[in-house]
Amino acid sequence: MRRRDFLTFTAALALCDPTRIAFAAPLAPDQTLAAQSRLSFRLLERLSAARERGANLVISPASLAAVLSLIDLGADANLHTSLHRVLGFEDGDAVATLESLRVLVGNILRDNSGPLLAANALVIDANTRPIEATLAKMRAAGAEITVDDVTDLSVVKRINDWASMRTKGHIPVILDGPLEKGAVALNALYFKDDWERQFDKAATRPGAFHGLDRIAEVPMMQQKASYSFRREGRFAAVDLSYVHKRYSLVALTTTDRPAAAGEFASVAHWLDGKNFSTARARLSLPRFAVTEQADLLSPLKTMGLAESLSSPTAFEGLAAAPLTITGILQRTFLKLGEEGTEAAAVTGAVFATRAMPVEEMAIVIDKPFLFALRDRDTGLILMSGYMGKPASGPVA
């Protein structure tokens, strides 16, 4: 790490909690990416089990990590440990790792110059008797803090307006109605960038996409060029770069029969883009736009949050009144086209008082596929998912 970056990191860390400086260290991109990959696939597995066979799934591991690391500032010791594990980190001190994650997110919040924009916020009811010292730490970490009545419809409208503004209108609503007395912690992400090598719109033509239960006709983009790819057994993946080369999108599919999301378990780690080779290839990739939503609380509980969230002291550092999380709502938007990619996500944690290479090959993404839109510099996965029916969303 350059000296200037280290000083910036240390100063930001001191603002968050100066007592933790001795224990926190910058997260290596590989460490973050490995954790995000684990979080991503574990969530996708659980969500797919509760959905229609072959249904699309789109989540934002980065947005979820931003929210959970923010609310960690008000968590008790048991919840620190559970959040560390659920977020996919397997080694290291939970408090220090989550502190480092907050610094990483804080750097993104302050940088409005690139294709990725982000914001964190907390709206908390005064009746919960919020702990001012924790709110100060959240502000220092880059969150917008508002003390207001979350049962008021006008406050809910302001929250939804915030989500819409931060995602360029792609996520116009995150809350469908007023909350119980409590709070909501929010993260919004917006990404837009062009492919490093754009597809020719004139080459896009209808093609067959082989879903689990039926074949659908979708617009397939076509391109012949050098690609970074990986192919072993029945699986193949391609890694596509953007103009801003720190970002790339990995698409992972099968070369034989269509696969359900769970069948990618043995190769889900390919989403990290490692051990890929470069060669000439003919690429076919669906053009699509899709919006999705999910409540992530239930799968996160099965991943290790249930016991620690059940404690009446789980968020004793956030408010004097006992709080519990009643939902972790996430809404996502993803559009892949000839020019590039546009993506948006809003995550809201809702609280209530309680209670091998060849010279040329074909890479045809015409069957269900996993994907991950990742930041190479930080290791964050901005968007990931399972695309089983790419024609289900609007195509522009």
C-alpha positions, 0 to 999 in steps of 0.5 A: 500500500502506498504511504498516502493510501495508508495514511488515508486509511488510518485517518478514516479508521480513527474517525470510526473508532480509534480504539480499534486501530491497533487491530485493523488492517486493510482488506486485501482484494483477494480476501474480500473477493473470496468472502463475497464469493462465498456470501453470494453463492450461499445466498443464491443457493438458499434463494433458489430453493424457495423460488420457481425452478429456473427463476432469475436471481439477482443480488448485490453482495456489496450492498448487503456487506455495506449495510451489515458492516454499518449496523455492526457498529451497534452490535454486541459481541455475539453479533460481531462474530455472526456478521463476520461469518455470514459475510463470508470471512473465515479467518481473522478477528471479527471486529477488526475485519468489519472495521476494515470493511467499513473503511473500504466502503467509506472510501467508495462513498467518498469517491464520486468520480467513477462508474460506481456511486454509493451511499449509506443512510440510517433513519432511526426513531427517537423513541428507540433512544438511539445511542449518540456515540454510535450515530457519530461513528456511523456519520464518520463512516460516511452514513447519512443519519436522520432521527425521525418517525419511521411510522410516518408515511412522509418519512417513508416517502423520503426514504423511497425518494432517497433510494430513487435518487441514488439509483438514477430512478431504477429502484424507486421504492424500497419500502412499501409502507410505514414501519413499526417503531424502530429504524432502517439502515440503507445502502444504495449502489449505482454502476454504469460503464461501457464494455472495453470492447463493445458489441456491434448492435447490427450483429445482435439477432434472435437466438435460442436460450435453453432454460431448465423447462423450456427454450425461449428466443432472446436477443443474442449479442455476438462478438469474435475477439480475444477473451479471458476464459476458463473451461473444465468438464461441463463448465465454461466461463468468460470474463468481460472487462469494462472501460474502467478495467478495475471492473469486470463481469464473469459469466459461468455456464454449462456446455451440455444440459442446462443447470439449476443454480445449485449445480454450480456449487463446485465451480462457483469460485470461478466467479473470482476470475482466477486461473483464466486463460486468454484466446480467440473466441466467438462469444454469444451473450444474451442482451437483457434487463431485469429487476428483482427483489428479495428479503434476505433475512431468512436465508441469512438466518440459516447462514448463522444470524438466527441465534445472535439476532434473537438476543435482546442485547443484539443492538444494545450499542445502537439504541437503548430500546431493544431492537430486532431486525424484521427484514433485510430487503434488497431490490436490484436492477441489471441491464446488459447491452451492446454498449455496456452494463447498468446496475443498481441496488438498494438494501434496507435492514429494517429494525423494530423494537421487540421483541484449457486454451484453444486458438479459437473456440465458441463461448455460447451463453445460451443456457442458465448461467451464474454471473458476478460483476466485480471490482478487481481493486477492492474484491467487492461483488457489486451484483451477482446472480443466476440467470435462468430466464433472461427474456423475463425482463424488459429489453431496451 
